[in-house]
């Protein structure tokens, strides 16, 4: 499963979408397309603001309920 990030689409900070990470890992805003196919300006959702209950149902239908979010790696165990 590919790594994705949780994003807001074009300033809508109510609904959180899933998308491929930006090409530059320091970018917090970029143009792209969400997993559900909505194009536009994407803004990275900070980890403390990620809310599975606010996730776009169409993105969940495409990638499932527990996609691998960037930064989820627990490291060596």
C-alpha positions as CSV (number, residue, x, y, z in Angstrom):
1,X,0.0,0.0,0.0
2,X,1.3,3.4,-0.9
3,X,2.0,6.2,1.7
4,X,-0.5,9.0,1.6
5,X,-1.0,12.3,3.5
6,X,-4.1,13.8,5.0
7,X,-5.0,17.1,3.4
8,X,-7.5,19.9,3.2
9,X,-8.7,20.8,-0.3
10,X,-8.7,24.4,-1.4
11,X,-9.2,26.0,2.0
12,X,-12.0,23.7,3.2
13,X,-10.8,22.8,6.7
14,X,-13.8,20.7,7.6
15,X,-13.4,17.7,5.2
16,X,-10.0,15.9,5.3
17,X,-8.9,14.1,2.1
18,X,-6.2,11.6,1.3
19,X,-3.5,12.4,-1.3
20,X,-0.1,11.5,-2.5
21,X,2.6,13.4,-0.6
22,X,4.1,16.5,-2.4
23,X,7.3,16.0,-4.4
24,X,9.1,18.4,-2.0
25,X,8.8,16.9,1.5
26,X,9.1,20.4,3.1
27,X,6.0,21.7,1.2
28,X,2.9,22.3,3.3
29,X,0.8,23.6,0.3
30,X,0.8,22.3,-3.3
31,X,-1.4,21.7,-6.2
32,X,-2.5,18.1,-6.7
33,X,-5.4,15.6,-6.8
34,X,-7.0,13.8,-3.8
35,X,-7.5,10.1,-3.8
36,X,-11.2,10.7,-4.7
37,X,-10.1,12.6,-7.8
38,X,-10.7,16.2,-6.7
39,X,-8.1,18.5,-8.1
40,X,-7.0,21.8,-6.5
41,X,-4.8,23.4,-3.9
42,X,-3.9,20.9,-1.1
43,X,-2.8,21.8,2.4
44,X,-1.2,19.3,4.7
45,X,-3.2,18.5,7.8
46,X,-0.8,18.7,10.8
47,X,-0.6,15.4,12.8
48,X,-2.4,16.9,15.8
49,X,-5.4,17.9,13.6
50,X,-5.8,14.5,11.7
51,X,-9.4,13.3,12.4
52,X,-10.6,10.1,10.8
53,X,-14.2,11.1,11.5
54,X,-13.8,14.1,9.2
55,X,-12.3,12.1,6.3
56,X,-13.9,12.3,2.9
57,X,-16.0,9.1,2.4
58,X,-15.0,8.9,-1.3
59,X,-11.3,8.9,-0.3
60,X,-12.0,6.2,2.2
61,X,-13.8,4.1,-0.5
62,X,-10.7,4.3,-2.7
63,X,-8.0,3.7,-0.1
64,X,-9.8,1.9,2.7
65,X,-10.2,2.9,6.3
66,X,-6.6,2.5,7.5
67,X,-4.2,3.7,4.8
68,X,-0.5,4.1,5.6
69,X,-0.2,7.8,6.5
70,X,3.2,9.3,6.1
71,X,4.9,9.4,9.5
72,X,3.0,6.3,10.8
73,X,6.2,4.1,10.8
74,X,6.7,3.1,14.5
75,X,10.4,2.5,13.8
76,X,12.3,-0.5,14.9
77,X,10.5,-2.7,17.5
